[in-house]
């Protein structure tokens, strides 16, 4: 069985992006100081602990999640071929 790399990457990217978006917005709604979330601004260019920063975090999460998802699917296919050689 092989994984479709783009579909897997897109699904991981959407989940990661929505996690950044909703976590940022939820913490802002709860009037949290956002000490942990604001640390992502040193990694993701343009991200800030704000309402607009949540959208920027969604975009970064989508991109990073897509790349990670494609890499995971690629490694899965590679190891699957090596470990379970079909006759």
mmCIF file of the C-alpha atoms, coordinates in Angstrom:
data_MODEL
# 
_entry.id   MODEL 
# 
loop_
_atom_site.group_PDB 
_atom_site.id 
_atom_site.type_symbol 
_atom_site.label_atom_id 
_atom_site.label_alt_id 
_atom_site.label_comp_id 
_atom_site.label_asym_id 
_atom_site.label_entity_id 
_atom_site.label_seq_id 
_atom_site.pdbx_PDB_ins_code 
_atom_site.Cartn_x 
_atom_site.Cartn_y 
_atom_site.Cartn_z 
_atom_site.occupancy 
_atom_site.B_iso_or_equiv 
_atom_site.pdbx_formal_charge 
_atom_site.auth_seq_id 
_atom_site.auth_comp_id 
_atom_site.auth_asym_id 
_atom_site.auth_atom_id 
_atom_site.pdbx_PDB_model_num 
ATOM 1  C CA . UNK A 1 1  ? 0.000   0.000   0.000  1.00 0.00 ? 1  UNK A CA 1 
ATOM 2  C CA . UNK A 1 2  ? 1.313   3.424   -0.882 1.00 0.00 ? 2  UNK A CA 1 
ATOM 3  C CA . UNK A 1 3  ? 0.245   6.742   0.546  1.00 0.00 ? 3  UNK A CA 1 
ATOM 4  C CA . UNK A 1 4  ? -0.692  9.605   -1.738 1.00 0.00 ? 4  UNK A CA 1 
ATOM 5  C CA . UNK A 1 5  ? 1.904   12.168  -0.761 1.00 0.00 ? 5  UNK A CA 1 
ATOM 6  C CA . UNK A 1 6  ? 0.062   15.359  -1.682 1.00 0.00 ? 6  UNK A CA 1 
ATOM 7  C CA . UNK A 1 7  ? -3.215  14.250  -0.097 1.00 0.00 ? 7  UNK A CA 1 
ATOM 8  C CA . UNK A 1 8  ? -1.482  13.175  3.101  1.00 0.00 ? 8  UNK A CA 1 
ATOM 9  C CA . UNK A 1 9  ? 0.575   16.380  3.182  1.00 0.00 ? 9  UNK A CA 1 
ATOM 10 C CA . UNK A 1 10 ? -2.495  18.529  2.638  1.00 0.00 ? 10 UNK A CA 1 
ATOM 11 C CA . UNK A 1 11 ? -4.451  16.793  5.390  1.00 0.00 ? 11 UNK A CA 1 
ATOM 12 C CA . UNK A 1 12 ? -1.589  17.175  7.891  1.00 0.00 ? 12 UNK A CA 1 
ATOM 13 C CA . UNK A 1 13 ? -1.123  20.795  6.803  1.00 0.00 ? 13 UNK A CA 1 
ATOM 14 C CA . UNK A 1 14 ? -4.784  21.684  7.254  1.00 0.00 ? 14 UNK A CA 1 
ATOM 15 C CA . UNK A 1 15 ? -4.888  20.103  10.717 1.00 0.00 ? 15 UNK A CA 1 
ATOM 16 C CA . UNK A 1 16 ? -1.687  21.875  11.774 1.00 0.00 ? 16 UNK A CA 1 
ATOM 17 C CA . UNK A 1 17 ? -2.819  25.218  10.339 1.00 0.00 ? 17 UNK A CA 1 
ATOM 18 C CA . UNK A 1 18 ? -6.230  25.059  11.959 1.00 0.00 ? 18 UNK A CA 1 
ATOM 19 C CA . UNK A 1 19 ? -4.585  24.119  15.250 1.00 0.00 ? 19 UNK A CA 1 
ATOM 20 C CA . UNK A 1 20 ? -2.475  27.283  15.162 1.00 0.00 ? 20 UNK A CA 1 
ATOM 21 C CA . UNK A 1 21 ? -5.452  29.408  14.152 1.00 0.00 ? 21 UNK A CA 1 
ATOM 22 C CA . UNK A 1 22 ? -7.939  28.127  16.711 1.00 0.00 ? 22 UNK A CA 1 
ATOM 23 C CA . UNK A 1 23 ? -5.438  27.883  19.557 1.00 0.00 ? 23 UNK A CA 1 
ATOM 24 C CA . UNK A 1 24 ? -4.314  31.470  19.013 1.00 0.00 ? 24 UNK A CA 1 
ATOM 25 C CA . UNK A 1 25 ? -7.855  32.777  18.729 1.00 0.00 ? 25 UNK A CA 1 
ATOM 26 C CA . UNK A 1 26 ? -9.095  30.726  21.686 1.00 0.00 ? 26 UNK A CA 1 
ATOM 27 C CA . UNK A 1 27 ? -6.318  32.035  23.928 1.00 0.00 ? 27 UNK A CA 1 
ATOM 28 C CA . UNK A 1 28 ? -6.999  35.608  22.789 1.00 0.00 ? 28 UNK A CA 1 
ATOM 29 C CA . UNK A 1 29 ? -10.711 35.148  23.475 1.00 0.00 ? 29 UNK A CA 1 
ATOM 30 C CA . UNK A 1 30 ? -9.877  33.885  26.989 1.00 0.00 ? 30 UNK A CA 1 
ATOM 31 C CA . UNK A 1 31 ? -7.603  36.952  27.562 1.00 0.00 ? 31 UNK A CA 1 
ATOM 32 C CA . UNK A 1 32 ? -4.574  34.737  28.096 1.00 0.00 ? 32 UNK A CA 1 
ATOM 33 C CA . UNK A 1 33 ? -1.183  36.454  28.032 1.00 0.00 ? 33 UNK A CA 1 
ATOM 34 C CA . UNK A 1 34 ? -0.060  34.004  25.326 1.00 0.00 ? 34 UNK A CA 1 
ATOM 35 C CA . UNK A 1 35 ? 3.441   33.476  26.623 1.00 0.00 ? 35 UNK A CA 1 
ATOM 36 C CA . UNK A 1 36 ? 3.896   30.131  24.872 1.00 0.00 ? 36 UNK A CA 1 
ATOM 37 C CA . UNK A 1 37 ? 2.208   31.062  21.585 1.00 0.00 ? 37 UNK A CA 1 
ATOM 38 C CA . UNK A 1 38 ? 4.191   34.279  21.243 1.00 0.00 ? 38 UNK A CA 1 
ATOM 39 C CA . UNK A 1 39 ? 7.401   32.238  21.154 1.00 0.00 ? 39 UNK A CA 1 
ATOM 40 C CA . UNK A 1 40 ? 6.404   30.960  17.695 1.00 0.00 ? 40 UNK A CA 1 
ATOM 41 C CA . UNK A 1 41 ? 7.104   34.444  16.357 1.00 0.00 ? 41 UNK A CA 1 
ATOM 42 C CA . UNK A 1 42 ? 10.826  33.682  16.525 1.00 0.00 ? 42 UNK A CA 1 
ATOM 43 C CA . UNK A 1 43 ? 10.319  30.674  14.209 1.00 0.00 ? 43 UNK A CA 1 
ATOM 44 C CA . UNK A 1 44 ? 7.494   31.762  11.896 1.00 0.00 ? 44 UNK A CA 1 
ATOM 45 C CA . UNK A 1 45 ? 8.127   35.053  10.111 1.00 0.00 ? 45 UNK A CA 1 
ATOM 46 C CA . UNK A 1 46 ? 5.159   37.415  10.488 1.00 0.00 ? 46 UNK A CA 1 
ATOM 47 C CA . UNK A 1 47 ? 3.430   35.487  13.250 1.00 0.00 ? 47 UNK A CA 1 
ATOM 48 C CA . UNK A 1 48 ? 2.355   37.416  16.298 1.00 0.00 ? 48 UNK A CA 1 
ATOM 49 C CA . UNK A 1 49 ? 0.029   36.658  19.165 1.00 0.00 ? 49 UNK A CA 1 
ATOM 50 C CA . UNK A 1 50 ? -2.914  38.554  17.711 1.00 0.00 ? 50 UNK A CA 1 
ATOM 51 C CA . UNK A 1 51 ? -6.082  37.971  15.694 1.00 0.00 ? 51 UNK A CA 1 
ATOM 52 C CA . UNK A 1 52 ? -4.255  38.554  12.399 1.00 0.00 ? 52 UNK A CA 1 
ATOM 53 C CA . UNK A 1 53 ? -1.306  36.544  13.696 1.00 0.00 ? 53 UNK A CA 1 
ATOM 54 C CA . UNK A 1 54 ? -3.632  33.556  13.962 1.00 0.00 ? 54 UNK A CA 1 
ATOM 55 C CA . UNK A 1 55 ? -4.222  33.736  10.200 1.00 0.00 ? 55 UNK A CA 1 
ATOM 56 C CA . UNK A 1 56 ? -0.475  33.998  9.573  1.00 0.00 ? 56 UNK A CA 1 
ATOM 57 C CA . UNK A 1 57 ? -0.013  31.006  11.887 1.00 0.00 ? 57 UNK A CA 1 
ATOM 58 C CA . UNK A 1 58 ? -2.600  29.104  9.836  1.00 0.00 ? 58 UNK A CA 1 
ATOM 59 C CA . UNK A 1 59 ? -0.625  29.750  6.651  1.00 0.00 ? 59 UNK A CA 1 
ATOM 60 C CA . UNK A 1 60 ? 2.662   28.714  8.268  1.00 0.00 ? 60 UNK A CA 1 
ATOM 61 C CA . UNK A 1 61 ? 1.037   25.628  9.775  1.00 0.00 ? 61 UNK A CA 1 
ATOM 62 C CA . UNK A 1 62 ? -0.387  24.705  6.379  1.00 0.00 ? 62 UNK A CA 1 
ATOM 63 C CA . UNK A 1 63 ? 2.994   25.007  4.672  1.00 0.00 ? 63 UNK A CA 1 
ATOM 64 C CA . UNK A 1 64 ? 5.044   23.280  7.375  1.00 0.00 ? 64 UNK A CA 1 
ATOM 65 C CA . UNK A 1 65 ? 2.415   20.571  7.849  1.00 0.00 ? 65 UNK A CA 1 
ATOM 66 C CA . UNK A 1 66 ? 2.268   19.928  4.114  1.00 0.00 ? 66 UNK A CA 1 
ATOM 67 C CA . UNK A 1 67 ? 6.033   19.482  3.894  1.00 0.00 ? 67 UNK A CA 1 
ATOM 68 C CA . UNK A 1 68 ? 6.083   17.225  6.959  1.00 0.00 ? 68 UNK A CA 1 
ATOM 69 C CA . UNK A 1 69 ? 3.161   15.190  5.631  1.00 0.00 ? 69 UNK A CA 1 
ATOM 70 C CA . UNK A 1 70 ? 4.841   14.663  2.264  1.00 0.00 ? 70 UNK A CA 1 
ATOM 71 C CA . UNK A 1 71 ? 8.063   13.602  3.981  1.00 0.00 ? 71 UNK A CA 1 
ATOM 72 C CA . UNK A 1 72 ? 6.230   11.197  6.285  1.00 0.00 ? 72 UNK A CA 1 
ATOM 73 C CA . UNK A 1 73 ? 4.379   9.634   3.334  1.00 0.00 ? 73 UNK A CA 1 
ATOM 74 C CA . UNK A 1 74 ? 7.606   9.385   1.339  1.00 0.00 ? 74 UNK A CA 1 
ATOM 75 C CA . UNK A 1 75 ? 9.442   7.654   4.194  1.00 0.00 ? 75 UNK A CA 1 
ATOM 76 C CA . UNK A 1 76 ? 6.460   5.363   4.775  1.00 0.00 ? 76 UNK A CA 1 
ATOM 77 C CA . UNK A 1 77 ? 6.493   4.278   1.125  1.00 0.00 ? 77 UNK A CA 1 
ATOM 78 C CA . UNK A 1 78 ? 10.262  3.816   1.166  1.00 0.00 ? 78 UNK A CA 1 
ATOM 79 C CA . UNK A 1 79 ? 10.300  1.674   4.308  1.00 0.00 ? 79 UNK A CA 1 
ATOM 80 C CA . UNK A 1 80 ? 7.230   -0.241  3.174  1.00 0.00 ? 80 UNK A CA 1 
ATOM 81 C CA . UNK A 1 81 ? 9.008   -1.223  -0.053 1.00 0.00 ? 81 UNK A CA 1 
ATOM 82 C CA . UNK A 1 82 ? 12.165  -2.217  1.804  1.00 0.00 ? 82 UNK A CA 1 
ATOM 83 C CA . UNK A 1 83 ? 10.509  -4.216  4.600  1.00 0.00 ? 83 UNK A CA 1 
ATOM 84 C CA . UNK A 1 84 ? 7.662   -5.833  2.668  1.00 0.00 ? 84 UNK A CA 1 
ATOM 85 C CA . UNK A 1 85 ? 9.073   -6.728  -0.723 1.00 0.00 ? 85 UNK A CA 1 
ATOM 86 C CA . UNK A 1 86 ? 6.367   -8.109  -2.957 1.00 0.00 ? 86 UNK A CA 1 
ATOM 87 C CA . UNK A 1 87 ? 7.138   -11.275 -4.852 1.00 0.00 ? 87 UNK A CA 1 
# 
